[in-house]
Amino acid sequence: MGQDDRDRNKSRIKVLVGEDSTFMRRMIIDTLESDPGIKVVGTAEDGREVLRKIVELKPDCVTLDLEMPLMDGVETLRYIMSEWPTPVVILSAYKSEGAREALTSLEYGAVDFVAKTRKGMSFPVGELISKVRLAAAVDVSKVRFAPTEYDFDIKRSKMHSKELAGVVIIGASTGGPHALVDIIPRLPGDLAAGIIITQHMPPDFTRYLAERLDSISGLTVREAEEGDLILPGTVLVAPGGGHLLYDDHDGEPGVMFLPRNVRLKTACPSLDFAMTSFAPVFKRRLLGVVLTGMGKDGLAGCAAIRRYGGRIIAQDEATSMIFGMPGAVIEEGYADRIVPLHEIAESISTEIRELRHTEHMHES
């Protein structure tokens, strides 16, 4: 092997593939190695072997099937992130249990997941390559190693305010689910605002995200449906696979949905679409929150919010798994507050309290 070949191999992303199916293992290897910048350095057929080979091979990234013998994927991930922190991309079944486990894996520290097709025999090739590349570049110290330990009462009664002082639109991509698990439970159940979440995630997975957030929050959280109204103390999670926009329902603020163009690679559900449709209606009563994620979704939306007098909170670089989305907003000067993850809930509450106070001043 010449020096050029050695240098090229040294610069390639080293991946360990954890998959018990011989057929799927071959597919994953062929897919990843079709990218000249990726090299599969090893495979493992069960969770225990994954752990042994991480120690031996020290890969830059691990792809991990959740349905593994001897030690399942979630348990394997827990050991990886507590003992040998390494970026992990989960391959998840599209069935309901696979969706739940994929979300659990994000809380345990996985960078992202790729959903297999409904029959479980294939996966989106380009998505796996791009997410492995992205994961390998993540600073693993920013990844949570275990589920959130709550230092507050998560069983508060859902006593909602009767007043809608404003609307909060929160957007995220990679790293978003574990950021939302940190933020939403910290918000008071009587928050005088309706909240919309646009998390880049496939259909069905958003429903389980909503259920998880609802189970640990004083707010009511559910996946949005056509015709839902914006209510104080209620969080609507935009369903995967389409775009959520503002709609008027007999004079009451609500939501509607439009299908995505599958031939375009736009973020979905789009934070830009949600923000730009709500901005001219709620004006200064609209608060945008941009969390961790790749790309610039939210940049145009934040421009619209600022143009109509609303305000923006952006997650800081130190706590963002991926600084693309908040970084783009900050670079353009749109962020009114740049705060670490653990302070975002309080920043939202403060903004809504100030907005509520201002509204009462105007009324009097």
Buried (B, 14 or more C-beta within 10 A) or exposed (E): EEEEEEEBEEEBBBBBBBBBBEEBBEBBBEBBBEBEEBBBBBBBBBBBBBBEBBEEBEBBBBBBBBBBEEBBBBBBBBBBBEEBBBBBBBBBBBBEEBBBBBBBBBBBBBBBBBBBEEEBEEBBBEBBBBBBBBBBEBEBEBBBBEBBEEEEEEEBEBEBBEEBBBBBBBBBBBBBBBBBBBBBBBBBBBBBBBBBBBBBBBBBBBBBBBBBBBEBBBBBBBBBEEEBBBBBBBBBBBBBBBBBBBBEEEEEBBBBBEEBEEEEEBBBBBBBBBBBBBBEBBBBBBBBBBBBBBBBBBBBBBBBBBEBEBBBBBBBBEBBBBBBBBBBBBEBEBBBBBBEBEBBBEBBBEBBBEBBEBBEEEEE
